[in-house]
Amino acid sequence: MSKEIKIIECPRDAMQGIKTFIPTKNKVSYIQSLLRVGFDTIDFGSFVSPKAIPQMQDTAAVLAQLDLSQTTSKLLAIIANTQGAEIASEHKEIQYLGFPFSISENFQMRNTHKTIAESIITLQEILEIADKRNKEVITYLSMGFGNPYGDPWNVEIVGEWTEKLSKMGVKILSLSDTVGSSTPDIITYLFSNLIAQYPKIEFGAHLHTTPSTWFEKIDAAFHAGCHRFDGAIQGFGGCPMATDKLTGNMPTEKMVSYFTAQKQNTNIRAMSFESAYNEASKLFGAYH
Ligand SMILES: CC(C)(COP(=O)([O-])OP(=O)([O-])OC[C@H]1O[C@@H](n2cnc3c(N)ncnc32)[C@H](O)[C@@H]1OP(=O)([O-])[O-])[C@@H](O)C(=O)NCCC(=O)NCCSC(=O)C[C@@](C)(O)CC(=O)[O-]
């Protein structure tokens, strides 16, 4: 029997880099449309410094206004320090805390003002907070496919960090292509080797892409055994801490059509997906 495909929709990643503040009610209305679709998880907001990411400063207010009574989706919030982990853990509606851990020193500094060595200590503390508060942690291996800063990167480095994270008790590891630099060969190599070597870790693909490379990236990750995929409708967004130019997210509509063609179950309801897609056009159309 084939394993179900988990699609993680990331409105947080789609919105966080938009400079104009999106009114809370518009965020609520958009996320509400996503909650009807059947996504495994919605990465809906973040509890980070409002100076670092002003767009996400109303995450608690957004959460308070969501109607979660009908949804099957779980909620994920990004956190970047223990303060964020404590705040997010106060909310019983949030199942997952997502921590961006980068194997690029430059990106980790840009993103969280901490070195890799300091961040690994933060991650350990976050894992302990999550354990006490009954939350699961998703660790992102940011710049997992290389980086634009000239920091050392190769597949052995990814392997060594995966070993360390596994020993620390990381259970979900999302290999993140923060600036869209991955190639199908590297995707295939990393997923097929790491999935075989660490059967207790659930590996995810958080891929960024240009419109011409989405297919080869998803196809490589899927055929290498990955079943957990992040995306954002119409590919909106990207990480504003990475480079001056955002590289869009993996477009969810492309993934849905890909997995439908592969006869894989994603639990996506087509009509609700279409409504959410239209909501995305209205919401993001105003800012692009
Ligand atoms: C980590 C820090 C806070 C360090 O930032 P800092 O300036 O070094 O930290 P600080 O402790 O000095 O705090 C600065 C101010 O922020 C406040 N603060 C501090 N923490 C919080 C918090 N949790 N919630 C609310 N407020 C907070 C804190 O209280 C203080 O306020 P002030 O005293 O100046 O008024 C900052 O750099 C930060 O927030 N970074 C987050 C960056 C971020 O959200 N990046 C995008 C998400 S990650 C991503 O997109 C990648 C991903 C996941 O998609 C995967 C991939 O593609 O790679």
The ligand as an ORCA input file, in Angstrom:
! r2SCAN-3c Opt
* xyz -5 1
  C      15.866     35.117     16.780
  C      15.683     36.601     16.886
  C      14.585     36.950     17.869
  C      16.992     37.177     17.410
  O      16.969     38.575     17.330
  P      17.826     39.477     18.332
  O      17.603     40.904     17.943
  O      19.240     38.985     18.337
  O      17.178     39.029     19.686
  P      16.855     39.737     21.013
  O      16.697     38.645     22.013
  O      17.837     40.847     21.294
  O      15.422     40.391     20.750
  C      15.209     41.554     19.993
  C      13.805     42.052     20.273
  O      12.864     41.101     19.775
  C      12.046     40.608     20.839
  N      11.849     39.182     20.639
  C      12.794     38.236     20.584
  N      12.239     37.051     20.379
  C      10.910     37.252     20.302
  C       9.835     36.382     20.099
  N      10.012     35.087     19.912
  N       8.597     36.902     20.081
  C       8.414     38.230     20.257
  N       9.426     39.105     20.449
  C      10.659     38.608     20.476
  C      12.844     40.892     22.107
  O      11.989     40.950     23.220
  C      13.502     42.200     21.769
  O      12.551     43.241     21.888
  P      13.005     44.704     22.427
  O      13.548     44.475     23.800
  O      14.063     45.190     21.440
  O      11.722     45.482     22.358
  C      15.371     37.275     15.510
  O      16.500     37.213     14.695
  C      14.207     36.619     14.844
  O      13.077     36.748     15.290
  N      14.434     35.925     13.749
  C      13.358     35.204     13.063
  C      13.576     35.253     11.623
  C      12.458     34.611     10.859
  O      11.319     34.535     11.286
  N      12.822     34.193      9.636
  C      11.884     33.645      8.718
  C      11.370     32.299      9.090
  S      12.514     30.991      8.822
  C      12.337     30.637      7.134
  O      11.622     31.298      6.424
  C      13.026     29.429      6.614
  C      12.098     28.228      6.433
  C      11.484     27.742      7.729
  O      10.996     28.575      5.593
  C      12.874     27.063      5.817
  C      13.847     27.479      4.689
  O      13.384     27.823      3.570
  O      15.055     27.461      4.962
*
